[in-house]
Amino acid sequence: MQPRVAVSACLVGHQVRHDGRMVDTELLIPELNSSVEIIPFCPEVEIGLGTPRPATRLVNRNGNTRLECTSESNRDLTQEMVKFAQLKSDFFISIQVSGIIFKQSSTSCGIDHVVVH
């Protein structure tokens, strides 16, 4: 059995970006497919946001970082995303995911170079 690796769905060819465009992944997909079982995930889609959809952004509100939709009167999506993250991490543990590849700079799953307004 190949190791399981969770990967941001946009990095493996799924059209889940807020604008509906694909990320150029032609180098990533063949390398991963030959060596691991890919478990794609998209936090924004999995909390019920469609594609295409308004962009999201991280905002500092009184010292707390919040995830907001850029339309819908800056709808706060933080609680939905926290719940998703808890459930998804439990799921990844249950299926013995060996690692996770996140989309850099993404407001919903990036861990580096993410702008907080």
VOKOLMAR-759024 format. One record per residue (C-alpha): residue number from 0; residue in three letters; x, y, z. Coordinates in Angstrom, 3 decimals, padded with zeros to 6 digits. Layout:
N
ATOM   num   residuo         xx         yy         zz
ATOM   NUM       ala          X          Y          Z
...
END
This chain:
117
ATOM   num   residuo         xx         yy         zz
ATOM     0       met    000.000    000.000    000.000
ATOM     1       gln    001.290    003.460   -000.912
ATOM     2       pro    001.524    006.176    001.736
ATOM     3       arg   -001.494    008.490    001.834
ATOM     4       val   -000.873    012.200    001.395
ATOM     5       ala   -003.602    014.818    001.720
ATOM     6       val   -003.180    017.568   -000.882
ATOM     7       ser   -005.000    020.845   -001.451
ATOM     8       ala   -007.427    019.884   -004.221
ATOM     9       cys   -006.435    022.858   -006.382
ATOM    10       leu   -002.889    021.467   -006.570
ATOM    11       val   -004.034    018.197   -008.119
ATOM    12       gly   -006.193    019.607   -010.897
ATOM    13       his   -009.549    020.127   -009.199
ATOM    14       gln   -011.221    023.381   -010.244
ATOM    15       val   -012.000    024.568   -006.721
ATOM    16       arg   -010.333    027.989   -006.642
ATOM    17       his   -012.659    030.872   -005.798
ATOM    18       asp   -012.459    032.119   -009.411
ATOM    19       gly   -012.971    028.646   -010.889
ATOM    20       arg   -009.555    028.611   -012.569
ATOM    21       met   -007.131    025.718   -012.335
ATOM    22       val   -003.704    025.962   -010.749
ATOM    23       asp   -000.868    024.930   -013.074
ATOM    24       thr   -000.019    021.541   -011.586
ATOM    25       glu    001.399    019.572   -014.475
ATOM    26       leu    004.691    018.964   -012.639
ATOM    27       leu    003.138    018.046   -009.285
ATOM    28       ile    000.485    015.544   -010.371
ATOM    29       pro    002.656    012.916   -012.147
ATOM    30       glu    005.250    012.918   -009.380
ATOM    31       leu    002.650    012.405   -006.667
ATOM    32       asn    000.486    009.891   -008.517
ATOM    33       ser    003.391    007.526   -009.015
ATOM    34       ser    004.508    007.427   -005.398
ATOM    35       val    001.566    008.114   -003.048
ATOM    36       glu   -002.193    007.795   -002.723
ATOM    37       ile   -003.528    011.350   -003.022
ATOM    38       ile   -006.373    012.441   -000.750
ATOM    39       pro   -007.585    015.784   -002.202
ATOM    40       phe   -009.360    018.323   -000.008
ATOM    41       cys   -010.581    021.916   -000.288
ATOM    42       pro   -011.588    023.620    002.963
ATOM    43       glu   -013.739    026.308    001.328
ATOM    44       val   -015.690    023.853   -000.826
ATOM    45       glu   -016.057    021.435    002.075
ATOM    46       ile   -017.643    024.094    004.309
ATOM    47       gly   -020.263    024.675    001.626
ATOM    48       leu   -018.880    027.491   -000.514
ATOM    49       gly   -019.370    026.929   -004.233
ATOM    50       thr   -017.098    027.426   -007.210
ATOM    51       pro   -016.830    030.104   -008.397
ATOM    52       arg   -017.397    032.070   -005.200
ATOM    53       pro   -016.397    035.381   -003.640
ATOM    54       ala   -012.824    035.411   -002.379
ATOM    55       thr   -012.046    034.998    001.304
ATOM    56       arg   -009.479    036.852    003.357
ATOM    57       leu   -007.958    036.736    006.806
ATOM    58       val   -008.670    039.813    008.907
ATOM    59       asn   -007.323    040.905    012.289
ATOM    60       arg   -010.281    041.814    014.496
ATOM    61       asn   -009.232    043.027    017.946
ATOM    62       gly   -006.172    040.787    017.975
ATOM    63       asn   -008.003    037.725    016.629
ATOM    64       thr   -007.511    036.398    013.104
ATOM    65       arg   -010.854    035.773    011.386
ATOM    66       leu   -011.700    034.238    008.000
ATOM    67       glu   -014.167    036.432    006.126
ATOM    68       cys   -015.945    036.314    002.786
ATOM    69       thr   -015.129    039.454    000.787
ATOM    70       ser   -018.783    039.903   -000.130
ATOM    71       glu   -021.913    039.049    001.850
ATOM    72       ser   -021.099    041.913    004.235
ATOM    73       asn   -017.806    040.299    005.243
ATOM    74       arg   -019.527    037.140    006.505
ATOM    75       asp   -017.383    035.524    009.206
ATOM    76       leu   -016.515    031.940    008.240
ATOM    77       thr   -014.154    031.294    011.148
ATOM    78       gln   -016.349    028.896    013.129
ATOM    79       glu   -017.206    026.823    010.060
ATOM    80       met   -013.515    026.581    009.173
ATOM    81       val   -012.442    025.646    012.708
ATOM    82       lys   -015.083    022.892    012.808
ATOM    83       phe   -013.974    021.665    009.371
ATOM    84       ala   -010.317    021.613    010.454
ATOM    85       gln   -011.102    019.588    013.560
ATOM    86       leu   -013.226    017.041    011.674
ATOM    87       lys   -010.785    016.794    008.768
ATOM    88       ser   -007.766    016.310    011.011
ATOM    89       asp   -009.606    013.506    012.844
ATOM    90       phe   -010.441    011.941    009.464
ATOM    91       phe   -006.838    012.196    008.259
ATOM    92       ile   -005.660    010.492    011.452
ATOM    93       ser   -008.269    007.736    011.058
ATOM    94       ile   -007.084    006.879    007.535
ATOM    95       gln   -003.420    007.216    008.513
ATOM    96       val   -002.432    010.121    006.288
ATOM    97       ser    001.364    010.362    006.250
ATOM    98       gly    001.569    014.040    005.310
ATOM    99       ile   -000.300    017.059    004.007
ATOM   100       ile    000.592    019.409    001.141
ATOM   101       phe   -001.092    022.794    001.496
ATOM   102       lys   -001.496    025.524   -001.136
ATOM   103       gln    000.924    028.300   -000.245
ATOM   104       ser   -000.671    031.716    000.325
ATOM   105       ser   -004.218    030.294    000.458
ATOM   106       thr   -006.432    032.010    003.014
ATOM   107       ser   -008.117    028.740    003.949
ATOM   108       cys   -005.215    026.295    003.990
ATOM   109       gly   -001.961    028.184    003.505
ATOM   110       ile    000.533    028.049    006.339
ATOM   111       asp    003.048    030.473    004.858
ATOM   112       his    002.880    033.817    003.031
ATOM   113       val   -000.787    034.365    003.921
ATOM   114       val   -001.751    038.025    004.186
ATOM   115       val   -003.742    039.077    007.256
ATOM   116       his   -005.545    042.383    006.670
END
